[in-house]
Structures are given as structure tokens and as C-alpha cells.
Amino acid sequence: MKLTRFSVSEFRSVWESGPIAVADITCLVGKNEAGKTALLKALYRLNPLVDDDSNFNVTDDYPRKEVSNYEHEVETNQKAPTAPVEATFELEELDVEAVIAVFGRDAIISRSLILFKDYDNKRRFQFVLNEQAARMFLANSADLTDALREQLRAALDWKSFSAALEEAGATAEVTRLRQLVAKFADHCAARYAYNEILGQRVPKFLYFDEYYQMTGHENVQAFLGRLNAKKLLPSDYPLLGLINLARLDINDLLNAKRTLELTNMLEGAGNQLSRQILRYWSQNKHLQMKFDVREAKPEDPPHMRQGVNIWGKIYDSVHWATTELGSRSRGFVWFFSFLAWYEDVKRSRENVVLLLDEPGLSLHGKAQADLLRYFEEQLKPHHQVIYTTHSPFMVDPHHFDRVRIVQDKGIDASEELPREKDGTKVLTEVFDASNDSLFPLQGALGYEIHQTLFVGPNCLVVEGPEDMLFLQSMSSIIEREGGNGLDPRWTITPVGGSGKVPTFVALLAPQTGLRIATLLDIQASDRQTVEGLYKRRLLQRKRMLTYAEFTQTAEADVADMFERDFYLLLVNAEYANVLQRPISAPDLDARIPRVIRAIEAVLSREPLKKGSFGHFRPARYFAEHLADLGPKVSATTKGRFAQAFEKLDAMLA
């Protein structure tokens, strides 16, 4: 199952976080002390990978200024214990099938499982089954007499269902059903489904921060003592991962019968980690991890002068030098320590959500980009990842949709705020964020602009490069015929998709004083985003144009500014070699308002021979063959573009 959202309440700096939507990778962005760590730690305690970390403590965790009042209200029964964390999980197919195997397909009415954990450290759940359908399935699927089956079908609750079974003759099937129903007859089938099936499938949470970094050396006897006493230090977990990765028992380090065998196993673990880290460590490609186990010496570190010690070392093949792991850069040690623990977790094939608190904090900006690539390529296919950051280089500018902004207005307030406004909040709209909270996004977007965008003092924001090509080409045609094209003072800025438009406008419009207008696609799902821009006063309504205004339809993108026959001409010419046959206007479903969606519907039935359909290629074909295609553009199409250019140019007056 997958985590889809969570919220945190009355925990440390958080009064009420609000719902936090979770994707495959989720980035919690905010300045220091905003409460990002509190969010991760509350979620972690719901189902931690390390069992000893599972408990909430009112004294330590409840917001300090109200803890006495809270304890009094709970003790006097004025208030039930608060649940600091609530999480919603979406059941995947294997989870659903496991429930269906017991209670039947008709019992499934929701794939949502909600978990809570309160300050009494009791985990509660919400999960709903169709209880009547579950009873019908058990009655119909078991080998029973017709009379008993009818009696069970008529049962209105599990108590009467159970009573009917108790009165029946004890066959093997009746005994099986009695034993099953006895586990939840006083409650419901949903309770059994959670306790016996789904509870064990809930993902574990692995929390990792700078305190989990390896020291680079450890006394094996001391480590073994902590392991047996279940009092491991945070820095012990990567070492334990390393030992497991080498397929060693900890006692093998103390009682190795063959030195060569032990050396080979440690070398194998070091080589595996070396390969992984060097794929994503562009700072130095000439490093190799080595591990050494040897008897303690009198001048070893104070806690390592008896017994056996394990040492982590890094060999640099350029400088022919070996240094201790702990003496390398903090960023390298963080990355290595995480890999050592994670590679072991990955081998266990557990369903684990990774909670990374300020990952790569000590890494150079380029190395942070490497870390993001590692998240995308190595972690995302296997695990959900939630990480916190205040670094612009840890925000992926290609995925602003993954960003959740964390802020605490109480930090900067001159007077105490009411509870509903105080404490850590997680914002779903960039429009509501303070300038400090937006800084990492501004930095990330600024770097992306430097790399990919065209920005000028008069910025016309469009979604993609196909918009830019069509607008420039049609402007040229209209001007050639003596009309007014798009004013050259406009810099057409494709931002790479509708998801980036609100972020781009919210970050740059108030910060830089750019004159910004938009010309956007519009469909039902976009309306809230478009309306948000002017409702938040980021742009005047008159500066927000959509293609639908000029096509006079409910939905439209730049392709709909053309007649359908003409746009199909572009598609058929550009994709001539891979189409099963040319697409004609009658092939398009007239009920689909946008021509691109109608074409995609045709291609879903008659796929391209190779490759996939993209919006950019017809626009490129049009621009490259403008001399031949220009005269074929209809007067209606020219009129639509001319009207758009007129409205845009008027904004520069």
C-alpha cells in the first residue's frame, strides 16, 4: 500500500499542519525552524523501522506552552488524548486481493485505510467493508447445508451470524467459519481485515538525518553489547547495514576462522557500496571503500583499546592515499552512511517509506543535484521518499508539483498569534507562502530559468515550446499580409507545462517587477489554477488570457486555434512514416472538445508504428514549412490569432 497524505496535530511546533499530499517523491521546503523535522518525526512514529522509536511522550512532544493544560484536561476527562499523526494509505492490488480472498470482492467499498496514533501510543484505524456483502460471501462460498446457508444469509449482524454457526452441526466448514468469525463477531469484518491482513502490510518508515552518520570506526564488542541490549546508537544502524550487506554475522568479526574469508566478504560489501556511490558522486570518481577488522591497539581511540575494532577507509587512486572514512567531507560521510543502511533495507524487500531530514545538507550544489538524481533513479522505483530541505539545489525545478511549503508565521510575529494561525503549517498553494519560505523555490526556478527559459522585461508566459512556435509563426504570417502581429517587446516564455505556470508567476511577478501576461491552455482541471492567479492578486484578470477566449469553446489549447482539417494536415505530414493511415476529420470524435485529445483517442485505437505522439512536432513542422503552409491557413484562424495579439499588445500601451 502507498501513503497518500498525512497530517500532524499538537506536536512540538505544530498545532495543526493541515493535510499534506504525498507523491512518489515529496519535498518539504521551508526555512530553518519552520517545523519540517517535526512533521517527519511525527509521521515516523506511526510505524517506525526501529521499534524503540515508536512512542510519543507528552512531556517532550506536546507544544510546551500548553502541555500542563493538556495533561490536566486529559486527566479530568475534559479531553481525549490527541492523535499527533494521522495518515491515509491507498490499498494496492495485492492488498485488495488479500481481503477479497477472505470476504469476497463485493465487500470492498473503499481502498482507503486511515491510521491514527495518539499520545497514549495506541494505533487506531478507519477502514470500511460492506459487512453484509462479507457475510453473504462467507455463506455462499462455504460448503454448507442449504438450510444453514439461508440462515446465514438472513443474519443482520455478525452476532446472529455467529450464533447460527454455533447452533449448526460441527462440520469442517462450520468449524472453520466459527473460528474465523469468533475473532471479530463482537465488532466487524473490517477489524479482522485490518488486524489480520492489512496491519502487517502498512509501510514502515525509515528516518535518516545527520545523527545516523557512521563514525568510520567502532569497537565490535561495544557494538555487539548495544545490539544485544537493543540500545543501538543512531550511528550504529549504517554499520549494522554494512555487516548485513557483507552477509556476516556480527560474531564473525570476533571469531573469524579464516582471515581471508572475512576480508573477502568485507571487500565485497565495500565494492558494492563503491559502485553505488560513484554513480552518483561526481565530485571524485577515484575513490574506493575498504573495511578492515583487527585487534585493538594501546593507542587506538579511548573506547577502542580492547577487543576487536572495525575501520572504514577510503582509498584515493589518484593521490595513492588511504584516509579514514570519518575524516572525509561531511557530505560524503552522509551519502555513504545512508547507502550502507539503505542497501541493507533494500535487500529485505520491505515496504518502506524513506523520511530524509535535510539530506545532503553538507553537499556542494552539484553534488546535491547528483543526490536528486539518485532519488529519482534508485529510490523512487522502490520506495516513496519524503525529504526536507531549505536548499535551492535540493528542489527539482522539473517537479514543482512535489513541493510542499512549510512555514511558521509565529516565528516572525511581533505578537502571539491565535492557535489557528500559529505553529507549523503546510501550504498547498505557493500564493500563501512568505518570501522566506519561497526562497528555495526562487533559487531553484532561477537556476532553471538560467538553463532553459527566455525572460525579458515583458514576459508572455505560455505552457510549452509548441505555443511559442505557433505564436511566432502566425505573427509572421499576419505581418506579411499587412496586419499587426505580436509586439516584439513580448518575450514568449514557455515554462514547461501547466504545473509550472502558477509557481513561475507567483515567484517572479512580485519579486522582479516583470510585466507578465499569460496565454494558456484551458480545461476543467485548470480553472482553479487560472482563477487562483488573479484571486491572489498576482496578475490582473485582464492579463490572463486563455485560448478558449478566442475559439469561443469551453476548452482549448493552441492547436484549437486552427481548423481541425488544417491541424490534421500538420499531424499527417509530420508523422507520415509512423501512422497506420492518415487521420481524417471524420475520424475525430466531435464530442471531444480539444483536437489534440481527439487525435490521441484515435491513436489509442490505432497506435503509431513506433514512438509516441507529441505536441511539439506539428508546431515544428508548421514553422519549418511556413512558406508553403502560410497561404493555407484559414481567415478564421488568422482572425483568432490577430485578436489574441491585439489584446496582448494593448497591455504594453
C-alpha positions in Angstrom: 0.0 0.0 0.0 1.0 3.6 -0.5 0.9 6.7 1.6 -1.3 9.3 0.0 -1.5 12.0 2.7 -0.8 12.7 6.3 -1.3 15.5 8.9 0.2 16.4 12.2 -1.5 17.9 15.2 -0.4 19.3 18.6 3.2 18.0 18.2 6.2 20.3 19.1 5.9 23.4 16.9 2.7 22.1 15.1 -0.8 22.9 16.2 -2.5 21.8 13.0 -0.4 21.2 9.9 -3.3 20.7 7.5 -3.4 17.8 5.1 -0.1 17.0 3.3 -0.4 15.3 0.0 2.3 12.7 -0.6 3.6 11.7 -4.0 6.3 9.2 -5.0 8.8 11.9 -4.0 7.6 14.7 -1.8 9.8 17.7 -0.9 9.0 19.7 2.3 10.6 23.2 1.8 10.9 25.9 4.4 13.4 28.0 6.3 15.1 26.8 9.5 12.9 26.3 12.5 9.7 26.2 10.3 8.9 22.7 11.7 9.9 20.4 8.8 11.7 18.0 11.2 8.7 17.8 13.5 6.5 16.7 10.6 8.8 13.9 9.7 9.3 12.7 13.3 5.6 12.6 14.0 5.0 10.6 10.9 7.9 8.3 11.6 6.5 7.3 15.0 3.3 6.0 13.4 5.2 2.8 12.2 9.0 3.1 12.6 11.5 0.7 11.2 13.3 0.9 14.6 10.7 -0.3 17.1 12.2 1.6 20.0 11.4 4.9 18.3 7.7 4.3 18.2 6.4 6.1 21.3 5.2 9.7 21.7 5.9 11.4 25.0 3.6 14.2 26.2 6.3 15.9 28.2 8.8 16.0 25.3 6.4 16.3 22.3 3.3 18.3 23.2 3.7 22.1 22.5 5.5 23.3 25.6 3.4 26.3 26.4 0.2 24.3 26.6 1.4 20.9 27.9 0.2 21.5 31.5 -3.3 22.5 30.4 -3.4 19.5 28.0 -2.4 17.0 30.8 -5.0 18.4 33.1 -7.8 18.2 30.5 -6.9 14.6 29.7 -6.6 13.6 33.4 -10.0 15.2 34.2 -11.7 13.6 31.1 -12.3 17.0 29.6 -10.4 15.9 26.5 -9.5 12.6 24.9 -5.8 12.0 24.1 -4.8 13.9 21.0 -3.6 11.9 17.9 -0.4 13.8 16.8 -0.4 11.9 13.5 -3.0 10.8 11.0 -2.0 9.1 7.7 -4.1 7.9 4.8 -2.9 4.9 2.8 -4.2 3.7 -0.6 -4.5 -0.1 -0.9 -2.7 -1.6 -3.9 -4.0 -4.6 -5.8 -2.2 -7.2 -3.7 -3.7 -5.7 -0.6 -7.2 -5.7 -2.0 -6.8 -9.3 -3.3 -5.8 -10.4 0.2 -9.0 -9.0 1.7 -11.1 -10.4 -1.2 -9.7 -13.9 -0.5 -11.4 -13.8 2.9 -14.5 -11.6 2.4 -15.2 -11.5 -1.3 -15.0 -8.8 -4.0 -18.3 -7.2 -3.1 -17.1 -6.4 0.4 -14.6 -3.9 -0.9 -16.2 -0.4 -1.0 -13.1 1.6 -0.3 -9.4 1.3 -0.9 -8.5 3.8 1.8 -7.0 2.9 5.1 -6.6 5.7 7.7 -4.3 5.3 10.7 -4.0 7.4 13.8 -1.6 7.3 16.8 -2.4 9.2 20.0 -0.3 10.3 23.0 -1.4 7.0 24.7 0.6 5.4 21.9 -2.4 3.4 20.7 -2.7 3.0 17.0 -6.2 3.2 15.7 -7.6 2.7 12.2 -10.5 3.5 9.9 -11.3 1.0 7.2 -14.7 0.2 5.8 -16.1 -3.0 4.4 -19.6 -3.9 3.2 -20.3 -6.1 6.2 -23.5 -7.6 4.6 -21.6 -8.5 1.4 -18.9 -10.1 3.6 -21.5 -12.3 5.3 -23.1 -13.2 2.0 -19.7 -14.2 0.6 -18.9 -16.5 3.6 -22.3 -18.1 3.5 -22.2 -18.6 -0.3 -18.6 -19.8 -0.6 -18.6 -22.4 2.2 -19.7 -26.0 1.8 -22.8 -25.8 4.0 -26.3 -27.2 4.1 -28.9 -25.2 2.2 -30.8 -24.6 5.5 -27.7 -23.2 7.2 -26.8 -21.1 4.2 -30.2 -19.5 4.1 -30.0 -18.8 7.9 -26.6 -17.2 7.5 -27.8 -15.1 4.5 -30.6 -13.8 6.7 -28.3 -12.7 9.5 -28.3 -8.9 10.0 -25.1 -8.7 12.0 -22.1 -10.8 13.0 -23.5 -11.9 16.4 -26.5 -13.5 14.8 -24.2 -14.9 12.0 -22.0 -16.4 14.8 -25.0 -17.7 16.7 -26.3 -19.6 13.7 -22.9 -21.2 13.3 -22.8 -22.3 16.9 -26.2 -24.0 16.6 -25.2 -25.9 13.5 -23.7 -29.3 13.3 -19.9 -29.2 13.6 -18.6 -30.0 10.1 -15.1 -29.0 8.9 -16.5 -25.9 7.1 -18.7 -24.8 10.0 -15.7 -25.2 12.4 -13.6 -23.1 10.0 -16.2 -20.3 9.8 -16.7 -20.4 13.6 -13.0 -19.9 14.2 -12.9 -17.0 11.7 -16.0 -15.2 12.9 -15.1 -15.6 16.6 -12.2 -13.2 16.0 -14.5 -10.3 15.2 -18.1 -11.3 16.0 -18.4 -8.5 18.6 -17.1 -5.9 16.2 -16.9 -6.1 12.4 -15.1 -7.8 9.5 -13.2 -4.6 8.8 -11.5 -5.0 12.2 -10.4 -8.5 11.2 -9.2 -7.3 7.8 -7.0 -4.7 9.5 -5.7 -6.8 12.4 -5.0 -10.0 10.4 -4.3 -8.8 6.9 -3.7 -5.1 6.3 -2.0 -4.1 9.5 1.1 -6.0 8.7 1.2 -4.5 5.2 1.3 -0.9 6.4 4.7 0.6 5.2 7.4 1.0 7.7 9.1 4.4 8.0 12.9 4.8 7.9 14.0 8.2 9.3 17.5 9.4 8.5 19.3 12.6 9.5 22.9 13.7 10.2 23.0 11.8 13.5 22.8 8.5 11.7 26.2 9.0 10.1 28.9 6.4 10.6 31.9 7.4 12.8 34.2 5.5 10.5 35.5 3.2 13.3 33.9 1.1 16.0 34.7 -1.4 18.7 33.0 -4.6 17.8 32.4 -5.8 21.4 30.9 -2.5 22.4 28.7 -2.5 19.3 27.6 -6.1 20.0 26.7 -5.1 23.6 24.4 -2.3 22.3 22.9 -4.6 19.7 22.1 -7.3 22.3 20.7 -4.8 24.7 18.6 -3.2 21.9 20.2 0.2 22.7 21.8 1.0 19.4 23.1 4.5 18.7 21.9 6.2 15.5 25.4 5.8 14.0 25.2 2.1 14.6 22.5 1.5 12.0 24.6 2.1 8.9 27.3 -0.1 10.4 24.7 -2.9 11.0 23.6 -2.4 7.4 27.2 -2.8 6.2 27.7 -6.0 8.2 24.4 -7.4 6.8 25.4 -6.3 3.3 28.6 -8.3 3.7 26.4 -11.3 4.8 28.3 -11.5 8.0 27.1 -12.4 11.5 28.4 -9.9 14.0 30.1 -12.7 15.8 32.1 -13.5 12.6 34.0 -10.3 13.2 35.1 -11.6 16.6 35.7 -15.2 15.8 36.7 -15.4 12.2 38.2 -18.8 11.4 39.7 -17.6 8.2 41.1 -14.1 7.8 41.0 -14.3 4.1 37.3 -15.2 4.0 36.4 -12.3 6.3 38.5 -9.9 4.3 36.8 -11.0 1.1 33.3 -10.6 2.4 34.1 -7.1 3.7 35.8 -6.3 0.4 32.7 -7.4 -1.5 30.4 -5.1 0.6 32.9 -2.2 0.1 32.9 -2.8 -3.7 29.1 -2.9 -3.9 28.9 0.4 -2.0 31.7 1.9 -4.1 29.9 1.1 -7.3 26.7 2.7 -6.0 28.2 5.9 -4.6 30.5 6.6 -7.6 27.5 6.5 -9.9 26.1 9.5 -8.0 29.2 11.2 -6.6 30.5 13.4 -9.4 32.9 15.2 -7.1 35.6 12.5 -7.2 35.4 9.3 -9.3 38.6 7.8 -8.0 37.5 6.6 -4.5 37.2 3.1 -3.2 35.7 1.9 0.1 37.6 -0.5 2.2 37.0 -2.1 5.6 39.5 -3.6 8.0 38.9 -5.7 11.1 41.9 -6.0 13.5 42.8 -6.4 17.2 42.7 -3.2 19.3 46.0 -1.4 19.9 47.0 0.6 23.0 47.0 3.9 21.2 43.6 3.4 19.4 40.8 5.9 20.4 40.0 5.6 24.1 36.8 3.4 23.7 38.6 1.1 21.3 41.7 -0.2 23.2 40.4 -3.6 24.0 38.9 -6.4 21.8 38.4 -6.1 18.1 37.9 -2.9 16.0 36.4 -2.3 12.6 37.7 0.5 10.5 36.2 2.2 7.4 38.7 3.6 5.0 38.7 5.4 1.6 41.4 4.8 -0.9 42.0 7.6 -3.4 43.6 6.1 -6.5 44.7 9.5 -7.9 46.6 10.5 -4.8 47.6 7.0 -3.7 46.3 7.8 -0.3 44.1 6.0 2.2 42.2 8.1 4.7 39.7 7.2 7.5 36.0 7.4 6.5 35.3 9.8 9.3 37.9 12.3 8.1 36.2 12.7 4.7 33.8 15.6 3.9 30.6 15.6 5.9 28.6 15.3 2.7 30.5 12.2 1.6 30.1 10.6 5.0 26.3 11.3 5.0 25.9 9.8 1.5 28.0 6.8 2.3 26.2 6.2 5.7 22.8 6.4 4.0 23.8 4.0 1.3 25.2 1.5 3.8 21.9 1.4 5.7 19.6 1.7 2.7 21.3 -1.0 0.7 20.6 -3.4 3.6 16.9 -2.2 3.8 16.5 -2.7 0.1 17.7 -6.3 0.3 15.0 -7.0 2.9 12.4 -6.1 0.2 10.2 -4.4 2.9 7.6 -1.8 2.0 9.5 1.2 3.5 8.8 4.9 3.2 12.0 6.9 3.4 11.9 10.0 5.6 15.1 12.0 4.9 15.7 15.1 7.1 17.8 17.7 5.3 19.6 15.2 3.1 22.8 16.4 1.5 22.9 19.5 3.8 26.8 19.5 3.6 27.0 18.7 -0.1 28.1 21.1 -2.8 25.3 22.3 -5.1 26.4 20.0 -7.9 26.5 17.1 -5.5 23.0 17.9 -4.3 21.9 17.6 -7.9 23.5 14.2 -8.0 21.6 13.3 -4.9 18.3 14.3 -6.5 19.2 12.1 -9.5 19.9 9.3 -7.0 16.4 9.8 -5.5 14.8 9.7 -8.9 16.7 6.7 -10.4 17.4 4.5 -7.4 14.9 5.3 -4.6 11.7 6.2 -6.4 11.2 2.8 -8.3 11.2 1.0 -4.9 10.1 3.4 -2.2 8.2 6.6 -1.5 10.5 9.4 -0.4 9.7 12.4 1.8 12.5 14.8 2.4 13.0 18.2 3.9 15.3 21.0 2.6 16.0 24.7 2.6 18.5 24.4 -0.2 17.5 25.6 -3.7 19.6 22.9 -5.2 17.5 20.2 -3.4 14.4 21.4 -5.2 13.8 19.7 -8.5 12.7 22.5 -10.9 11.2 19.9 -13.2 8.8 18.7 -10.4 7.5 21.7 -8.5 4.3 19.6 -8.1 6.2 17.6 -5.5 6.9 20.7 -3.3 5.0 21.3 -0.1 5.9 24.7 1.6 6.3 24.6 5.3 6.2 27.8 7.3 5.5 29.0 10.9 4.3 32.6 11.0 4.7 32.6 14.7 8.5 32.8 14.3 8.4 36.3 12.9 5.2 37.6 14.6 5.7 40.5 17.0 2.6 39.4 19.0 1.3 35.9 19.9 -0.9 34.6 17.1 -4.2 32.8 17.7 -3.8 29.0 17.6 -5.5 28.6 14.2 -2.8 30.8 12.6 0.1 29.8 14.9 2.6 27.0 14.5 3.8 25.0 11.6 1.6 24.9 8.5 2.0 23.1 5.3 0.7 25.1 2.3 -0.7 23.6 -0.9 -0.6 27.0 -2.7 2.6 29.0 -3.3 0.4 32.1 -3.3 0.1 31.9 0.5 3.8 31.5 1.3 6.1 34.2 2.8 9.1 35.4 0.9 11.5 33.5 3.2 9.6 30.3 2.7 9.7 30.8 -1.1 13.4 31.4 -1.3 14.4 27.8 -2.1 11.8 27.7 -4.9 13.0 31.0 -6.2 16.6 29.8 -6.2 15.6 26.6 -8.0 13.5 28.4 -10.5 16.1 31.0 -11.1 18.7 28.3 -11.9 16.2 26.6 -14.2 15.5 29.9 -15.9 19.2 30.4 -16.4 19.3 27.0 -18.0 16.2 26.8 -20.1 13.9 29.8 -20.1 13.6 33.0 -22.1 12.9 36.0 -19.9 12.6 39.7 -20.7 11.0 42.7 -19.1 7.7 41.9 -20.9 7.1 38.2 -20.3 4.3 36.3 -22.1 4.0 33.0 -20.2 2.9 30.0 -22.3 3.0 26.3 -21.4 5.3 24.8 -23.9 7.6 25.4 -26.9 4.8 24.5 -29.3 2.9 27.6 -28.2 6.0 29.7 -28.9 6.5 28.3 -32.4 2.8 28.7 -33.4 2.6 32.2 -32.0 5.8 33.4 -33.7 4.8 31.7 -37.0 1.3 33.2 -37.0 2.6 36.6 -36.1 4.9 36.4 -39.1 2.0 35.4 -41.4 -0.2 38.2 -40.2 2.5 40.8 -40.5 3.4 39.6 -44.0 -0.2 40.2 -45.0 -0.2 43.8 -43.6 -1.7 43.0 -40.2 -0.4 43.6 -36.7 1.5 40.6 -35.3 2.7 40.1 -31.7 4.7 43.1 -30.5 8.4 42.2 -30.5 8.7 43.6 -27.0 7.0 40.5 -25.7 9.4 37.7 -24.8 7.5 34.4 -25.1 8.4 32.2 -22.2 7.5 28.5 -22.3 7.6 27.3 -18.7 7.4 23.5 -19.4 3.8 22.6 -18.5 0.7 23.9 -16.8 2.0 22.8 -13.4 4.8 25.4 -13.5 2.7 28.4 -14.5 1.4 29.4 -11.0 4.8 28.8 -9.5 6.5 30.9 -12.1 4.1 33.8 -11.8 3.9 33.6 -8.0 7.7 33.7 -7.6 8.7 36.2 -10.2 5.9 38.7 -10.7 6.1 40.3 -7.2 9.9 39.8 -6.8 11.2 41.3 -10.0 8.6 43.7 -11.3 8.4 41.9 -14.6 5.4 42.8 -16.8 3.8 39.4 -17.1 0.8 38.1 -19.1 -0.3 34.6 -19.8 -1.8 32.8 -22.8 -2.7 29.4 -21.6 -4.5 26.1 -22.4 -7.7 25.7 -20.5 -9.7 22.7 -19.4 -11.9 21.9 -16.5 -9.0 20.9 -14.3 -7.1 24.1 -15.0 -9.8 26.6 -14.0 -8.9 26.6 -10.3 -5.2 27.3 -11.1 -6.0 30.1 -13.5 -8.5 31.7 -11.2 -6.0 31.5 -8.3 -3.6 33.7 -10.1 -5.9 36.7 -10.2 -7.8 35.9 -7.0 -4.5 36.1 -5.2 -3.8 39.4 -7.0 -0.7 38.0 -8.6 -2.0 39.0 -12.0 -4.8 41.2 -13.1 -7.6 39.3 -14.7 -7.2 41.1 -18.0 -3.6 39.9 -18.2 -4.7 36.3 -18.1 -5.7 35.1 -21.5 -6.7 31.6 -22.5 -7.1 30.2 -26.0 -10.7 29.4 -25.2 -11.5 33.1 -25.3 -10.6 33.2 -29.0 -12.0 29.8 -30.0 -15.3 30.5 -28.1 -15.2 27.0 -26.7 -15.2 25.7 -23.1 -11.7 24.1 -23.5 -8.9 24.9 -25.9 -5.1 24.9 -26.4 -3.0 26.5 -29.2 -3.9 23.6 -31.6 -7.6 24.5 -31.3 -6.8 28.0 -32.8 -6.5 26.2 -36.1 -9.3 24.5 -38.1 -9.2 20.7 -37.4 -8.6 19.9 -41.1 -5.5 22.1 -41.1 -4.1 20.8 -37.8 -4.6 17.2 -39.1 -2.6 18.2 -42.2 0.3 19.1 -39.9 0.0 15.8 -38.0 -0.3 13.6 -41.1 2.7 15.2 -42.7 4.9 15.1 -39.6 4.0 11.6 -38.7 3.6 10.2 -42.2 6.1 7.4 -41.7 4.6 6.0 -38.5 0.9 6.5 -38.8 -1.1 3.3 -39.6 -3.1 5.6 -42.1 -3.7 9.3 -42.4 -6.2 10.7 -39.9 -9.2 12.5 -41.4 -11.6 14.9 -39.7 -14.5 12.3 -39.5 -12.2 10.0 -37.5 -12.2 12.6 -34.7 -14.8 12.3 -32.0 -16.8 15.6 -32.2 -17.7 15.2 -28.6 -14.1 15.7 -27.5 -13.6 19.5 -27.4 -9.8 19.6 -28.0 -8.3 18.4 -31.3 -5.2 17.0 -29.6 -7.2 14.9 -27.2 -9.4 13.7 -30.2 -6.2 12.7 -32.1 -4.9 10.9 -29.0 -8.1 8.9 -28.8 -7.7 7.8 -32.4 -4.1 6.8 -31.8 -5.1 4.8 -28.7 -7.1 2.6 -31.1 -4.5 2.7 -34.0 -1.1 3.2 -32.3 1.9 4.7 -34.1 4.2 2.1 -35.6 6.9 3.4 -33.3 7.4 6.3 -31.0 4.7 8.4 -29.5 2.6 11.4 -30.4 3.8 14.8 -29.1 2.5 18.3 -29.3 5.8 19.9 -30.4 6.4 18.1 -33.7 3.4 19.5 -35.6 4.4 23.0 -34.4 7.9 22.5 -35.6 6.7 21.2 -39.0 4.5 24.3 -39.4 7.4 26.6 -38.6 9.7 24.8 -41.0 7.3 24.8 -43.9 5.8 28.3 -43.3 6.2 29.5 -46.8 4.1 26.6 -48.2 1.6 26.3 -45.4 1.0 30.0 -44.7 -1.4 30.6 -47.6 -3.4 27.5 -46.5 -4.2 29.0 -43.1 -7.9 30.0 -42.9 -9.2 33.5 -42.4 -10.9 32.3 -39.2 -7.6 31.1 -37.8 -5.8 34.3 -38.7 -8.7 36.2 -37.0 -8.3 34.3 -33.8 -4.6 34.9 -33.6 -4.9 38.6 -34.6 -7.5 39.1 -31.8 -5.1 37.5 -29.3 -2.2 39.6 -30.5 -4.3 42.8 -30.3 -5.3 42.0 -26.7 -1.7 41.2 -25.7 -0.2 44.3 -27.4 -2.7 46.6 -25.7 -1.2 45.5 -22.4 2.1 47.2 -23.4 0.5 50.6 -24.0 
